[in-house]
């Protein structure tokens, strides 16, 4: 296997940084949506109106999809970390001199 280059490592690190930032933003959004979902659940239980129940159900669907996407992104970040670690194991700074 060929040694990793600084250019490869830098490109991968940029992808990893971008993936981590996207994951962080999504995690914050999911946290807010979960809080809103809890509030919507309570409102729908207290009021028992069809509209509030429908609102809760719709928000619940969005939270499920966003949570699944968050888990996918966690997996993507881990894959990038693994790839970076493999490149670092192959990198030989002595070859660059």
Secondary structure, DSSP 8 states (H G I E B T S, - for coil): -----HHHHHHHHHHHHHHHHHHHHHHHHHHHHHHHHHHHHHHHHHH--HHHHHHHHHHHHHHHHHHHHHHHHHHHHHHHHHHHHHHHHH--GGGG-
